[in-house]
Structures are given as C-alpha cells and as structure tokens.
Amino acid sequence: MKPFTLKLRQEPPQRVDLSVLTPDRLAGLSPAQIEKIDIGVTKFSTKVGDIFEISPGDLKNLRYEGGSSRFDLIGAKLLPEFSIHVDGDVGAQLGRLAYGGRITVTGSAGAYAASGNLGAEIEISGDAGDFLAAPLAGELSGMAGGRVIIRGSVGSRAGDRLRRGVIVIEGSAAEDLGSRVIAGTIVVLGATQGRVGYLNKRGTLILAQCKDLGPTYLDCGAHHLTYIGLLGRSLESASANAARLLSRKLRRYGGDTSVYGKGEILTPLRG
C-alpha cells in the first residue's frame, strides 16, 4: 500500500510545528479534518492545507514530498512500528523524544535533531545543526536510546549529555563534540574541531582522525576491543566506513579525568 503523503504546495510563511503530524495522531482523521489542523507558532494561523496537498495512504508510513528548514518537530514522540520519510530539509528538533520507529531525511536538519531520542532510528543524508541529540535548556540528559546516522557534518555540541544509544557522523564535527557525555557511543569519520569529550563520564567516542586530546585523557595503549568489534558488525549495513574503522586495532585514551570519568576516546594508531 502506498504511504500517506504530504506534498509541499509552497514554503510556509512562518516556522511550523509538525509534532501533531505523526501516524498515531492522524489515525481516524479524514483528509478534510487534517487540512484544518493549525500548525503555526505565531499569532498568524497556518493550516496543514495551506502548505500541503494530502494523498491518503498507509498511515504507518508517512511521507513528506518536499521539505523546508521551517519544518520543526517532525517525528516528535514517534511510536515504534511507524516510519516518516522527508524528501528535503527539515528544521529544528527532528525526532524529539521519539519512542521508536524510523525517520529518514534526504536533506539536512536544524538544531537539536534527535534531542531526547528514546529509541528511534534516525538517518539524515545531509548535515545536522548544533546540539545534535542534546537536551533542551534545563534538561538533565540528552538522547537516551536509538541510533542516529548523519551522512554529512554536524554543528557544535553534538552528543551533549548523551545518555545511551549510538551516533555515527560520517562527516566532520564542530566544537565540543561529546561534551558532558553520561554514556553511549559516538563515532566520527571526519575531522573534529576544538575540545572533544569534555567532562565525559562513561561515554565512548571513536575518532577516525587522531588529535591532541589534552592532559585529562590518559593513554591506555592499543587494543582489539571485543565490544567495539561487535558494534562495528552491527553497523555494517548502516555505515560501512564506520564498521571498517571499528574492526581495526585502536588506541584507547581514558578520561575525562578532570571529573574522574571512566569514559574513553578511541583513535587509529599513529603512523
């Protein structure tokens, strides 16, 4: 059965909150009722029907034909067994607090993608903005489960306060990657800028490119780590390059010792 499709008519005149357009929330509504849902975030009303043409279909698979950097909160609180595909860019907080399911984006995403993700698999073919998988202001932890694959690069503070789950970044990462990580795993295949793993408690950061980690990470020698190999095999279908990196012998640095952290940063052997 064909997916339930929302085809973009025109660029929205304001940022829109699309958290209401998830399969479970749309169940039982007619196209006419869906068109009347207000998704604007200002005093000026914007209805679903103003910017989307609706093609009914299987609500377990929701498809956006056309994206926009103004599309916020797509897939928020998505439930398991549902999927959302966006052909284009998306705005902030993609997959916010998603319980499960799968979200794919062919373009780039704004800030706070996968913030509070609890179990969804999220794949972004382009770049992601600042605070990937990070908590919003006042929250104590960021992403707490699931898997995020970024084919491009990410902004600053990616993985901030990560608690659980796996993040793979195939491009580069800006400043403060993996800051204040509680646990979980981050893999970066490109370059990293500035500090890495600042105040890391128990997280695992795996970098394809070696760099100076500063005095608070201690060299623990080169190892073939069994659990890293198992993680690599689990990533073979999602990111072949990440899987190859994780199959190699890696040098382990323990830290962040400034907070008595039991985390680690793994890098290829130099030379």
TORLONU-83845 format. One line per field, with one value per residue (C-alpha): residue in one letter; x, y, z. Coordinates in pm, whole numbers. Each point is the difference from the previous one (the first is absolute). Example, Ala and Ser with C-alpha at 12.3 -4.5 7.8 and 13.67 -1.06 7.14 Angstrom:
// residues 2
res: a, s
xx: 1230, 137
yy: -450, 344
zz: 780, -66
***
This chain:
// residues 271
res: m, k, p, f, t, l, k, l, r, q, e, p, p, q, r, v, d, l, s, v, l, t, p, d, r, l, a, g, l, s, p, a, q, i, e, k, i, d, i, g, v, t, k, f, s, t, k, v, g, d, i, f, e, i, s, p, g, d, l, k, n, l, r, y, e, g, g, s, s, r, f, d, l, i, g, a, k, l, l, p, e, f, s, i, h, v, d, g, d, v, g, a, q, l, g, r, l, a, y, g, g, r, i, t, v, t, g, s, a, g, a, y, a, a, s, g, n, l, g, a, e, i, e, i, s, g, d, a, g, d, f, l, a, a, p, l, a, g, e, l, s, g, m, a, g, g, r, v, i, i, r, g, s, v, g, s, r, a, g, d, r, l, r, r, g, v, i, v, i, e, g, s, a, a, e, d, l, g, s, r, v, i, a, g, t, i, v, v, l, g, a, t, q, g, r, v, g, y, l, n, k, r, g, t, l, i, l, a, q, c, k, d, l, g, p, t, y, l, d, c, g, a, h, h, l, t, y, i, g, l, l, g, r, s, l, e, s, a, s, a, n, a, a, r, l, l, s, r, k, l, r, r, y, g, g, d, t, s, v, y, g, k, g, e, i, l, t, p, l, r, g
xx: 0, 130, 107, -206, 147, 22, 115, 137, -208, 213, 260, -178, -16, 122, 159, -248, -39, -50, 0, -374, 59, 108, -180, -157, -137, -145, -173, -377, 9, -126, 214, -240, 52, 378, 5, -159, 266, 181, 378, 107, 206, -87, -324, -50, -172, 153, -202, 127, -205, 171, 336, -68, -199, -117, 1, -155, 180, 156, 42, 273, 219, -21, 179, 76, 57, 196, 168, 85, 235, -318, -141, 56, -70, -57, -33, -24, -101, -16, -115, 159, -110, -60, 227, 36, 192, 77, 113, 182, 124, -153, 17, 73, -65, -43, -105, -30, -77, -73, -83, 90, -63, 213, 51, 192, 85, 158, 112, 143, -143, 4, 103, -87, -66, -64, -25, -125, -25, -106, 17, -51, 236, 68, 197, 87, 161, 125, 132, -139, 12, 126, -92, -63, -163, 48, -247, -200, 80, -74, -5, 248, 68, -5, -65, -78, -25, -25, 244, 79, 191, 117, 144, 130, 149, -137, 13, 134, -82, -110, -84, -10, -109, -58, -133, -44, -6, 232, 79, 198, 123, 153, 114, 170, -105, 28, 111, -68, -98, -123, -1, -129, -75, -155, 20, -62, 216, 98, 194, 147, 159, 104, 194, -89, 49, 93, -54, -126, -156, 2, -126, -66, -127, -39, -43, 192, 119, 164, 188, 131, 255, 256, 29, 148, -248, 166, 129, -328, -6, 258, 153, -106, 172, -112, -269, -231, -312, -264, -298, 120, 23, -355, -121, 177, -174, -336, 75, 102, -329, -43, 355, 262, 280, -82, -4, 347, 137, -134, 154, 352, 238, -56, 185, -203, 11, -183, -172, -117, 216, -96, -336, 136, -161, 9, -63, 231, 108, 123, 213, 197, 365, 230, 231
yy: 0, 348, 224, 285, 300, 371, 184, 350, 265, 299, 112, 74, 370, -79, -283, -282, -258, -338, -205, -58, -170, -344, -319, -68, 356, -3, -336, 29, 347, 72, 202, 293, -10, -23, 300, 213, -74, 318, -45, 364, 122, 371, 197, -51, -327, -252, -313, -331, 53, 335, -160, -369, -198, -321, -342, -263, -329, -231, 208, -229, 161, 379, 177, 369, 87, 320, 138, 332, 131, 135, -349, -44, -302, -254, -344, 130, -283, -244, -345, -333, -170, 334, 171, 354, 94, 358, 77, 325, 204, 23, 253, -32, -290, -279, -317, 178, -255, -271, -331, -211, -42, 130, 351, 69, 340, 48, 355, 172, 57, 297, 24, -258, -289, -320, 200, -235, -289, -310, -273, 119, -65, 335, 42, 341, 1, 359, 199, 57, 325, 75, -213, -328, -242, 257, 103, 320, 268, -123, -372, -233, -248, -12, -297, -312, -273, -86, 63, 313, -4, 332, -29, 358, 220, 130, 325, 66, -197, -314, -273, 238, -194, -315, -270, -306, -97, 28, 304, -38, 316, -72, 359, 244, 129, 356, 107, -194, -335, -230, 263, -119, -349, -227, -323, -121, -6, 261, -85, 277, -81, 356, 273, 135, 359, 129, -204, -357, -193, 290, -122, -348, -236, -347, 59, -152, 236, -153, 236, -95, 283, 26, 323, 143, -76, 206, -107, -133, -307, -268, -237, -356, -171, -166, -265, -222, 53, -271, 224, 253, -277, -109, 358, 22, -310, 142, 311, -178, 63, 356, 135, -218, 250, 11, -380, -11, 249, -202, -321, 144, 1, 330, 203, 62, 318, -2, 306, 259, -17, 357, -146, -345, -122, -364, 81, -51, 140, -247, 102, -183, -72, 281, -70
zz: 0, -83, 290, 138, -183, 76, -312, 46, -176, 100, 255, 330, 95, 352, 194, 49, 276, -167, 320, -49, -336, 116, -105, 339, 31, -352, 37, -40, -155, -351, -246, 49, 376, -37, -234, 274, 265, 105, -10, 29, 294, -12, 32, -373, -83, -238, -78, -134, -316, -61, -68, -70, -251, 167, -169, 232, 43, 258, 316, 128, -265, -14, -285, -53, -366, 37, 308, 161, 268, 164, 64, 375, 221, -276, 157, 357, 236, -292, 109, -97, -325, -172, -252, -135, -314, -102, -354, 76, 296, 347, 282, 370, 238, -252, 184, 335, 277, -259, 166, -302, -371, -285, -137, -322, -145, -344, 78, 307, 348, 236, 364, 264, -238, 201, 324, 268, -248, 191, -261, -357, -288, -166, -323, -149, -344, 31, 295, 348, 196, 350, 301, -181, 248, 278, 273, -10, 258, 351, -87, 168, -279, -377, -226, 204, -263, -367, -283, -202, -331, -149, -352, 7, 271, 330, 195, 348, 316, -184, 250, 296, 311, -206, 232, -222, -366, -301, -215, -324, -174, -339, -53, 237, 341, 133, 348, 320, -146, 275, 273, 340, -133, 261, -204, -356, -314, -260, -318, -220, -336, -87, 179, 344, 112, 344, 314, -17, 287, 246, 342, -140, 271, -159, -371, -290, -274, -308, -231, -344, 12, 280, 195, 320, 278, 273, 342, 143, -228, 82, -256, 85, -293, -324, 7, -202, 211, -39, 71, -258, -260, 80, -36, -335, -131, 107, -210, -321, -178, 132, -41, -168, 69, 370, 10, -159, 253, 291, -132, 38, 293, 182, 260, 314, 207, 335, 148, 54, 315, 98, 110, 92, -320, -105, -365, -295, -333, -263, -297, -272, 69, -109, -290
***
